[in-house]
Amino acid sequence: MLSKFSLFLFRTLSSMGFTGVLSPRVGELNYLNVLSLPGNTITGGIPEQFGNLSSLTNLDLESNRLSGEIPPSLGKLTKLQILILSGNNLSGNIPNSLSNLTSLNDIRLADNNLTGQIPNRLFQVTRYNFTGNNLNCGASFQYPCVSKMSDQGESNHSKIGLVLGIIGGVIGLLIISVIFIICKGKKKGCRPEIFVDVAGEDDRRIAFGQLKRFAWRELQIATDSFSEKNILGQGGFGKVYKGVLGDNTKIAVKRLTDYESPGGESAFLREVEMISVAVHRNLLRLIGFCTTPSERLLVYPFMQNLSVAYRLRDFKLGEPVLDWLTRKRIALGTARGLEYLHEHCNPKIIHRDVKAANVLLDEDFEAVVGDFGLAKLVDVRKTSVTTQVRGTMGHIAPEYLSTGKSSERTDVFGYGIMLLELVTGQRAIDFSRLEEEDDVLLLDHVKKLEREKRLDAIVDCNLNKNYDAQELEMMIQVALLCTQASPEDRPTMSEVVRMLEGEGLAERWEEWQQVEVARRQEYERMQMRFDWGEDSIYNQDAIELSGGR
């Protein structure tokens, strides 16, 4: 059975690289109120059982590869307010049962292969979009036929904005014409200021400490106009593109998204400089940057062995599998890189998104921690409190999810999950485990197997049993110490380094076992009371706050 903490993880799982199909067993999650999985590569159909999610208020499956028809059972979701299925391969009619969704205020079914007539009731929804289909709107509607993305008041504002835009455009053309006439009259000495980097016209590469400032045009050429085929990865901070400079140097270009800074370019440069001075063999070196009025880009050296996540799960046939010795070296190198960020940088840097995908591998398969400092870089505000949680679900510490406050110990939690990824080769969240009635969260899954003393069932099968059982046990122990529910109980990264080197682990593990046994007994006692119906509200709170099991 999923804990309520597990259910919360369904909320924000966009662009996580999930594949496979939607399990019908998700329909058993009666308390689930948000199911948001946009921007993944999920295939198959929408299970009919989703109509049993009686508490669901938001269903967002946009930009996947779903096919088949929209199940009529969705019409039973009386609490549903938002339904977004755009950008899939759905076919057939829009079920008339969706007209029963009286709470619905936002429905988006654009860019599918839907046919037939749109139910009349859906035109009365505050926001709808049916474009990019072969649908029939029916006869003489007083509403916009295929798209209404705002209410009437907003529509009036849009019309006013359009008129003002036209007037502004005319004025702009007049100003440009005047400048052109003046320049033509002078013939010489009138060269307009260049605002766009054009190769050969304005070389903006300048020294900035140890960094280089690249022209946007140079990075555009290097990445073949930021071609989709050059994407190395995508995360909460933006897409990363492979590029080749004019001197044949291979680079990785991160194109930041969600950048907000009241200080403009100067604030960005201060943060870039802070990242650039963090130099360690286990940290990815920043070699340059680029700024335009609308873009912020960071330039790194290209890591030819890509990421730990790739080598664990996405490697191609014939490519080497990470052996046990390499995995141990990666664990220690990552720990040393994070220790440097936490304890040797001034000011210290909290990563906030530690995971296997952000640990890169150089030509010798040495661990290189990437993406550090970016949470601050794309979230520079006038206050020290961030407005949103940055990170990847399954790797985020419970206290960060609940309070939005990060610390070195939130990184320690993420590192512990990464260790479990290294050992198991599995993802931090895997919905396919639902089919075997196992835990969705990797942490819960490993804890269960550890309690049952089934460490052999934990290890990545790609290792073909070529590992040291004692070292495996040690790594699992370190991971579980790092992922304790209370941040105060977790070790520091310097302590993690020492434990991986064989110092102080036995004592910490013995203490942890005593606490864990007591906590487990308390949880089981509370669960029994819950099953008997005693103090149900109290028990629900206790289960929710108990964290990962």
C-alpha positions as CSV (number, residue, x, y, z in Angstrom):
1,M,0.0,0.0,0.0
2,L,1.3,3.5,-0.9
3,S,1.9,5.9,1.9
4,K,0.5,9.4,1.6
5,F,4.0,10.6,1.2
6,S,4.3,8.4,-1.9
7,L,1.0,9.7,-3.2
8,F,2.3,13.3,-2.9
9,L,5.0,12.4,-5.4
10,F,2.5,12.0,-8.2
11,R,2.0,15.8,-8.2
12,T,5.0,17.1,-10.1
13,L,6.5,14.5,-12.3
14,S,6.9,16.5,-15.6
15,S,9.7,15.7,-18.0
16,M,11.2,12.9,-16.0
17,G,11.9,10.6,-18.9
18,F,9.3,8.0,-17.8
19,T,8.5,5.3,-20.4
20,G,6.2,2.3,-20.4
21,V,2.4,2.3,-20.0
22,L,0.1,3.7,-17.3
23,S,-0.8,0.9,-14.8
24,P,-4.5,0.2,-14.2
25,R,-3.6,-0.2,-10.6
26,V,-3.1,3.6,-10.3
27,G,-6.9,3.6,-10.3
28,E,-6.8,2.0,-6.8
29,L,-5.3,5.2,-5.3
30,N,-8.6,6.6,-3.8
31,Y,-6.9,9.5,-2.1
32,L,-4.9,10.7,-5.1
33,N,-6.0,14.3,-6.0
34,V,-3.4,15.3,-8.6
35,L,-1.9,13.1,-11.3
36,S,0.6,15.2,-13.3
37,L,2.9,13.4,-15.8
38,P,3.4,15.9,-18.7
39,G,6.4,15.8,-21.0
40,N,7.3,12.1,-20.6
41,T,7.3,9.3,-23.2
42,I,4.5,7.2,-21.8
43,T,2.7,5.0,-24.3
44,G,-0.4,2.9,-24.4
45,G,-3.9,4.0,-23.5
46,I,-5.5,5.7,-20.5
47,P,-6.8,2.9,-18.3
48,E,-10.6,2.8,-17.8
49,Q,-9.8,2.3,-14.1
50,F,-8.8,6.0,-13.9
51,G,-12.5,6.7,-13.5
52,N,-12.2,5.3,-10.0
53,L,-10.0,8.1,-8.8
54,S,-12.8,9.8,-6.9
55,S,-10.6,12.4,-5.3
56,L,-8.9,13.5,-8.4
57,T,-9.0,17.3,-9.2
58,N,-6.2,17.6,-11.7
59,L,-5.3,15.1,-14.5
60,D,-2.4,16.3,-16.7
61,L,-0.9,13.8,-19.3
62,E,0.1,16.4,-21.8
63,S,2.9,15.7,-24.4
64,N,3.3,12.0,-24.0
65,R,2.7,9.2,-26.6
66,L,-0.7,8.0,-25.4
67,S,-3.0,6.4,-27.9
68,G,-6.5,4.9,-28.1
69,E,-9.7,6.6,-27.0
70,I,-10.4,8.8,-24.0
71,P,-12.2,6.5,-21.6
72,P,-15.8,7.5,-20.9
73,S,-15.2,6.5,-17.2
74,L,-13.4,9.9,-16.7
75,G,-16.9,11.3,-16.7
76,K,-17.3,9.9,-13.2
77,L,-14.6,12.2,-11.7
78,T,-17.0,14.6,-10.2
79,K,-14.2,16.6,-8.5
80,L,-12.1,17.0,-11.6
81,Q,-11.3,20.7,-12.3
82,I,-8.4,20.4,-14.8
83,L,-8.1,17.8,-17.7
84,I,-5.1,18.2,-20.0
85,L,-4.5,15.5,-22.6
86,S,-3.0,17.7,-25.4
87,G,0.0,16.6,-27.5
88,N,-0.7,12.8,-27.6
89,N,-2.0,10.4,-30.3
90,L,-5.5,9.9,-28.8
91,S,-8.3,9.1,-31.3
92,G,-12.0,8.5,-31.4
93,N,-14.8,10.8,-30.1
94,I,-14.8,13.0,-27.0
95,P,-17.0,11.1,-24.6
96,N,-20.3,12.7,-23.9
97,S,-19.8,11.6,-20.3
98,L,-17.4,14.5,-19.8
99,S,-20.4,16.8,-19.9
100,N,-21.1,15.5,-16.4
101,L,-18.0,17.1,-15.0
102,T,-19.7,20.1,-13.4
103,S,-16.5,21.2,-11.5
104,L,-14.4,21.3,-14.7
105,N,-12.9,24.7,-15.5
106,D,-10.0,23.8,-17.8
107,I,-10.0,21.2,-20.5
108,R,-7.3,20.9,-23.2
109,L,-7.4,18.2,-25.8
110,A,-5.4,19.9,-28.6
111,D,-3.1,18.2,-31.1
112,N,-4.5,14.7,-31.0
113,N,-6.4,12.6,-33.7
114,L,-9.9,13.1,-32.2
115,T,-12.9,13.1,-34.4
116,G,-16.7,13.6,-34.1
117,Q,-18.6,16.4,-32.4
118,I,-17.5,18.3,-29.3
119,P,-20.1,18.0,-26.5
120,N,-22.0,21.3,-26.1
121,R,-21.4,21.5,-22.3
122,L,-17.6,21.7,-22.8
123,F,-18.0,25.1,-24.6
124,Q,-19.1,26.5,-21.3
125,V,-15.9,25.6,-19.5
126,T,-13.8,28.7,-18.5
127,R,-10.8,27.5,-20.5
128,Y,-10.7,25.0,-23.4
129,N,-8.6,24.1,-26.4
130,F,-9.6,21.5,-29.0
131,T,-7.3,22.7,-31.8
132,G,-5.2,20.3,-33.9
133,N,-7.9,17.6,-34.2
134,N,-10.7,16.7,-36.8
135,L,-13.5,17.8,-34.6
136,N,-17.0,19.2,-35.4
137,C,-18.1,22.1,-33.3
138,G,-21.8,21.6,-34.2
139,A,-24.2,24.3,-35.3
140,S,-24.2,28.0,-34.4
141,F,-22.5,28.4,-31.1
142,Q,-22.2,31.7,-29.2
143,Y,-18.7,30.5,-28.0
144,P,-15.4,30.4,-29.8
145,C,-15.3,27.1,-31.6
146,V,-12.0,25.3,-30.8
147,S,-10.2,27.5,-28.3
148,K,-11.0,29.8,-25.4
149,M,-7.9,30.3,-23.3
150,S,-9.2,33.1,-21.1
151,D,-12.5,34.7,-19.9
152,Q,-14.3,37.6,-21.5
153,G,-12.6,40.2,-19.4
154,E,-9.2,38.9,-20.5
155,S,-10.4,38.8,-24.1
156,N,-11.3,42.5,-24.0
157,H,-7.8,43.2,-22.6
158,S,-6.3,41.2,-25.4
159,K,-8.2,43.3,-28.0
160,I,-7.0,46.5,-26.3
161,G,-3.5,45.1,-26.3
162,L,-3.7,44.3,-30.0
163,V,-4.8,47.8,-30.9
164,L,-2.0,49.3,-28.7
165,G,0.5,46.9,-30.3
166,I,-0.5,48.0,-33.8
167,I,-0.1,51.7,-32.8
168,G,3.2,50.9,-31.2
169,G,4.4,49.1,-34.3
170,V,3.5,52.1,-36.5
171,I,5.4,54.5,-34.2
172,G,8.4,52.1,-34.2
173,L,8.5,52.1,-38.0
174,L,8.4,55.9,-38.0
175,I,11.3,56.1,-35.6
176,I,13.4,53.6,-37.6
177,S,12.6,55.6,-40.8
178,V,13.8,58.8,-39.2
179,I,17.1,57.1,-38.0
180,F,17.6,55.7,-41.5
181,I,17.1,59.1,-43.1
182,I,19.6,60.8,-40.7
183,C,22.2,58.1,-41.2
184,K,21.8,58.3,-45.0
185,G,22.2,62.1,-44.8
186,K,25.5,61.8,-42.9
187,K,26.7,59.0,-45.1
188,K,29.8,58.6,-42.9
189,G,30.3,58.0,-39.2
190,C,26.8,56.8,-38.5
191,R,26.9,53.2,-37.5
192,P,24.0,52.0,-35.4
193,E,24.8,50.2,-32.2
194,I,24.7,46.4,-32.6
195,F,22.2,44.7,-30.4
196,V,22.4,41.2,-32.0
197,D,25.6,39.2,-32.2
198,V,26.3,38.4,-35.8
199,A,29.5,36.5,-36.6
200,G,32.2,38.8,-37.9
201,E,30.4,41.9,-36.8
202,D,30.7,41.9,-33.0
203,D,32.9,39.5,-31.2
204,R,31.6,39.5,-27.6
205,R,34.0,36.9,-26.2
206,I,35.7,38.7,-23.3
207,A,37.5,37.6,-20.2
208,F,35.5,37.2,-17.0
209,G,37.8,35.8,-14.4
210,Q,38.6,32.3,-15.5
211,L,35.6,32.3,-17.8
212,K,34.9,33.2,-21.4
213,R,32.0,35.2,-22.6
214,F,30.6,33.6,-25.7
215,A,28.6,35.3,-28.4
216,W,25.1,33.8,-28.8
217,R,25.7,33.3,-32.5
218,E,28.8,31.2,-31.7
219,L,26.8,28.9,-29.5
220,Q,24.0,28.8,-32.0
221,I,26.4,27.6,-34.7
222,A,28.2,25.1,-32.3
223,T,24.9,23.4,-31.5
224,D,23.4,23.5,-35.0
225,S,20.8,26.1,-34.0
226,F,20.1,24.2,-30.7
227,S,19.0,21.2,-32.7
228,E,16.8,18.6,-31.0
229,K,19.3,15.9,-32.2
230,N,22.0,17.5,-30.1
231,I,20.1,17.4,-26.8
232,L,22.1,15.6,-24.1
233,G,19.5,15.9,-21.4
234,Q,16.7,17.9,-19.9
235,G,15.9,18.8,-16.3
236,G,14.3,21.4,-14.1
237,F,17.0,24.0,-15.1
238,G,16.7,23.6,-18.8
239,K,18.0,21.6,-21.8
240,V,21.6,20.7,-22.4
241,Y,23.0,20.6,-25.9
242,K,26.1,19.0,-27.3
243,G,28.2,21.5,-29.3
244,V,31.4,21.8,-31.3
245,L,33.3,25.1,-31.4
246,G,35.2,26.4,-34.4
247,D,38.5,25.0,-33.0
248,N,36.8,21.5,-32.7
249,T,36.5,21.7,-28.9
250,K,33.5,19.7,-27.8
251,I,31.2,21.5,-25.3
252,A,27.9,21.1,-23.5
253,V,25.6,24.2,-23.5
254,K,23.0,24.5,-20.8
255,R,20.1,26.8,-21.8
256,L,18.6,28.0,-18.6
257,T,14.8,28.3,-18.1
258,D,12.7,30.1,-15.5
259,Y,15.5,32.7,-15.0
260,E,14.3,35.6,-12.9
261,S,16.6,38.2,-11.4
262,P,15.7,41.7,-10.1
263,G,19.3,42.6,-10.6
264,G,19.4,41.8,-14.3
265,E,22.7,40.8,-15.9
266,S,24.9,42.0,-13.0
267,A,23.1,39.6,-10.6
268,F,23.5,36.7,-13.1
269,L,27.2,37.5,-13.5
270,R,27.7,37.5,-9.7
271,E,26.2,34.0,-9.4
272,V,28.2,32.7,-12.4
273,E,31.4,34.0,-10.8
274,M,30.5,32.1,-7.6
275,I,30.0,28.9,-9.6
276,S,33.3,29.4,-11.5
277,V,35.4,29.6,-8.3
278,A,34.3,26.2,-7.1
279,V,37.1,24.1,-8.6
280,H,37.6,20.5,-7.6
281,R,38.5,17.3,-9.5
282,N,35.0,16.0,-8.8
283,L,33.1,19.1,-9.8
284,L,32.1,20.0,-13.4
285,R,34.2,23.0,-14.5
286,L,32.3,26.0,-15.9
287,I,34.3,27.4,-18.9
288,G,32.0,30.1,-20.2
289,F,28.6,31.8,-20.4
290,C,26.4,33.9,-22.6
291,T,23.8,36.5,-21.9
292,T,21.3,38.2,-24.1
293,P,18.2,40.2,-23.1
294,S,16.1,37.0,-23.1
295,E,18.6,34.2,-22.7
296,R,21.1,32.8,-20.1
297,L,23.5,30.1,-21.3
298,L,26.3,28.2,-19.5
299,V,29.1,26.4,-21.3
300,Y,30.9,23.3,-19.9
301,P,33.3,20.8,-21.3
302,F,31.7,17.8,-22.9
303,M,31.8,14.6,-20.8
304,Q,32.3,11.8,-23.3
305,N,31.0,9.1,-20.9
306,L,27.8,11.1,-20.2
307,S,26.1,10.5,-16.9
308,V,25.9,7.8,-14.3
309,A,22.2,7.5,-15.0
310,Y,22.9,6.8,-18.7
311,R,25.6,4.2,-17.9
312,L,23.2,2.5,-15.4
313,R,20.0,2.4,-17.5
314,D,20.3,3.8,-21.0
315,F,23.6,2.5,-22.4
316,K,23.5,0.8,-25.8
317,L,24.4,-2.7,-26.6
318,G,28.2,-3.1,-26.8
319,E,28.9,-0.2,-24.4
320,P,30.6,-1.1,-21.2
321,V,28.6,-1.7,-18.0
322,L,29.7,0.1,-14.9
323,D,31.6,-2.6,-12.9
324,W,31.6,-2.7,-9.1
325,L,35.0,-1.1,-8.7
326,T,33.9,1.8,-10.9
327,R,30.7,2.2,-8.9
328,K,32.6,2.4,-5.6
329,R,34.9,5.1,-7.1
330,I,31.9,7.1,-8.4
331,A,30.3,6.9,-4.9
332,L,33.4,8.3,-3.2
333,G,34.2,10.9,-5.9
334,T,30.6,12.3,-5.7
335,A,30.8,12.4,-1.9
336,R,34.1,14.4,-2.1
337,G,32.6,16.8,-4.7
338,L,29.6,17.5,-2.4
339,E,31.9,17.8,0.6
340,Y,33.8,20.5,-1.2
341,L,30.6,22.5,-2.0
342,H,29.3,22.3,1.5
343,E,32.5,22.8,3.6
344,H,35.2,24.4,1.4
345,C,33.3,27.0,-0.6
346,N,32.6,30.5,0.7
347,P,29.7,31.0,0.5
348,K,28.9,27.3,0.7
349,I,26.9,25.9,-2.3
350,I,23.8,23.7,-1.8
351,H,23.2,21.6,-4.9
352,R,19.4,20.8,-4.4
353,D,19.2,18.2,-7.2
354,V,21.7,15.5,-6.4
355,K,20.9,12.4,-8.6
356,A,22.6,9.9,-10.9
357,A,21.7,12.1,-14.0
358,N,23.7,15.0,-12.5
359,V,26.8,13.0,-11.8
360,L,28.8,13.0,-15.1
361,L,31.7,10.7,-16.0
362,D,35.0,11.9,-17.6
363,E,37.2,9.9,-20.0
364,D,38.5,7.8,-17.0
365,F,35.0,7.2,-15.6
366,E,35.7,9.5,-12.7
367,A,32.7,11.1,-11.1
368,V,32.1,14.8,-11.9
369,V,29.2,16.5,-10.1
370,G,27.3,18.9,-12.4
371,D,24.5,21.4,-12.1
372,F,25.7,22.7,-8.8
373,G,24.7,26.3,-8.0
374,L,22.0,26.4,-10.6
375,A,19.1,26.3,-8.2
376,K,20.4,29.7,-6.9
377,L,21.2,30.9,-10.4
378,V,17.7,30.5,-11.7
379,D,16.0,31.5,-8.5
380,V,17.7,34.8,-7.6
381,R,15.1,36.9,-5.6
382,K,15.2,39.8,-3.3
383,T,14.6,37.4,-0.4
384,S,16.5,34.3,0.7
385,V,13.4,32.2,0.6
386,T,12.8,30.4,-2.7
387,T,9.4,30.4,-4.2
388,Q,9.5,26.8,-5.5
389,V,11.1,23.5,-4.7
390,R,13.9,22.7,-7.1
391,G,14.9,19.1,-7.7
392,T,13.6,15.8,-8.9
393,M,10.9,13.8,-7.2
394,G,12.1,10.7,-5.5
395,H,15.4,12.5,-4.7
396,I,14.0,15.4,-2.7
397,A,14.2,15.2,1.1
398,P,10.8,15.2,3.0
399,E,11.5,18.4,4.9
400,Y,12.4,20.3,1.7
401,L,9.1,19.2,0.1
402,S,7.1,20.3,3.1
403,T,8.9,23.6,4.0
404,G,10.7,24.6,0.8
405,K,13.8,25.2,2.9
406,S,17.0,23.5,1.7
407,S,20.3,22.8,3.6
408,E,23.4,20.6,3.2
409,R,21.3,17.8,4.7
410,T,18.9,17.9,1.8
411,D,21.8,17.2,-0.5
412,V,22.8,14.3,1.8
413,F,19.4,12.8,1.3
414,G,19.7,13.1,-2.5
415,Y,23.2,11.6,-2.3
416,G,21.8,8.6,-0.4
417,I,19.2,8.0,-3.1
418,M,22.0,8.3,-5.7
419,L,23.9,5.5,-3.9
420,L,20.8,3.3,-4.1
421,E,20.7,4.0,-7.9
422,L,24.3,3.0,-8.1
423,V,23.7,-0.3,-6.3
424,T,20.4,-1.3,-7.9
425,G,20.6,0.4,-11.3
426,Q,16.9,1.4,-10.8
427,R,15.2,4.7,-10.9
428,A,14.2,6.6,-7.7
429,I,10.6,6.2,-8.7
430,D,9.3,3.3,-10.7
431,F,5.6,2.8,-11.2
432,S,6.1,-0.6,-12.7
433,R,6.7,-1.9,-9.2
434,L,3.0,-1.4,-8.6
435,E,2.3,-4.4,-10.8
436,E,4.3,-6.6,-8.3
437,E,2.7,-4.9,-5.3
438,D,6.0,-3.4,-4.4
439,D,6.8,0.2,-3.3
440,V,7.0,2.9,-6.0
441,L,9.8,4.7,-4.2
442,L,13.2,3.0,-4.5
443,L,14.0,4.0,-0.9
444,D,11.0,2.1,0.5
445,H,11.7,-0.9,-1.8
446,V,15.4,-1.2,-0.6
447,K,14.4,-0.7,3.1
448,K,11.9,-3.6,2.7
449,L,14.5,-5.9,1.2
450,E,17.1,-4.9,3.7
451,R,14.8,-5.8,6.6
452,E,14.2,-9.2,5.0
453,K,18.0,-9.6,4.6
454,R,17.6,-10.1,0.8
455,L,20.5,-7.9,-0.3
456,D,21.0,-10.2,-3.3
457,A,17.7,-9.0,-4.6
458,I,18.8,-5.4,-4.4
459,V,21.9,-5.6,-6.6
460,D,21.9,-4.5,-10.3
461,C,21.6,-7.7,-12.4
462,N,24.0,-6.1,-14.9
463,L,26.8,-6.8,-12.4
464,N,26.3,-10.5,-13.0
465,K,27.1,-11.1,-9.3
466,N,30.6,-9.6,-9.7
467,Y,30.7,-7.6,-6.5
468,D,31.9,-7.8,-2.9
469,A,29.0,-8.6,-0.6
470,Q,30.6,-6.8,2.4
471,E,31.2,-3.7,0.3
472,L,27.6,-3.9,-1.0
473,E,26.3,-4.0,2.6
474,M,28.4,-1.1,3.6
475,M,27.1,1.0,0.7
476,I,23.5,0.2,1.5
477,Q,24.1,1.2,5.1
478,V,25.6,4.5,4.2
479,A,22.7,5.2,1.8
480,L,20.1,4.4,4.5
481,L,21.9,6.6,7.0
482,C,21.9,9.5,4.5
483,T,18.1,9.1,3.8
484,Q,16.8,9.3,7.4
485,A,13.6,11.2,7.8
486,S,15.0,13.7,10.2
487,P,17.7,15.9,8.7
488,E,19.5,16.2,12.0
489,D,20.1,12.5,12.1
490,R,21.8,12.4,8.7
491,P,25.6,12.5,8.5
492,T,27.5,15.4,6.9
493,M,29.2,14.8,3.6
494,S,32.6,14.8,5.3
495,E,31.3,12.0,7.6
496,V,30.0,10.2,4.5
497,V,33.5,10.3,2.9
498,R,35.0,8.9,6.1
499,M,32.4,6.1,6.3
500,L,33.0,5.1,2.6
501,E,36.7,5.0,3.5
502,G,35.9,2.6,6.3
503,E,35.8,4.9,9.4
504,G,32.9,5.2,11.8
505,L,30.2,3.3,9.9
506,A,29.7,0.5,12.4
507,E,28.8,2.8,15.3
508,R,26.4,4.9,13.2
509,W,24.7,1.9,11.8
510,E,24.1,0.3,15.2
511,E,22.5,3.5,16.4
512,W,20.4,3.7,13.3
513,Q,19.1,0.1,13.7
514,Q,17.9,0.8,17.2
515,V,16.1,3.9,16.2
516,E,14.6,2.2,13.1
517,V,13.3,-0.8,15.0
518,A,11.6,1.4,17.6
519,R,10.1,3.6,14.8
520,R,8.9,0.6,12.9
521,Q,7.2,-0.8,15.9
522,E,5.5,2.5,16.5
523,Y,4.4,2.7,12.9
524,E,2.9,-0.9,13.0
525,R,1.1,-0.1,16.2
526,M,-0.4,3.0,14.7
527,Q,-1.3,1.1,11.5
528,M,-3.2,-1.5,13.6
529,R,-5.1,1.2,15.4
530,F,-5.9,2.8,12.0
531,D,-7.1,-0.6,10.6
532,W,-9.4,-1.0,13.7
533,G,-10.8,2.4,13.1
534,E,-9.5,4.0,16.4
535,D,-8.5,7.7,16.3
536,S,-8.5,7.6,12.5
537,I,-7.6,11.3,12.0
538,Y,-4.7,11.0,14.4
539,N,-3.4,7.9,12.7
540,Q,-3.6,9.4,9.2
541,D,-1.5,12.4,10.4
542,A,1.0,10.0,12.0
543,I,1.3,8.0,8.8
544,E,1.7,11.0,6.6
545,L,4.5,12.5,8.8
546,S,6.4,9.3,9.2
547,G,8.3,9.9,5.9
548,G,9.8,7.2,3.8
549,R,9.6,3.7,5.2
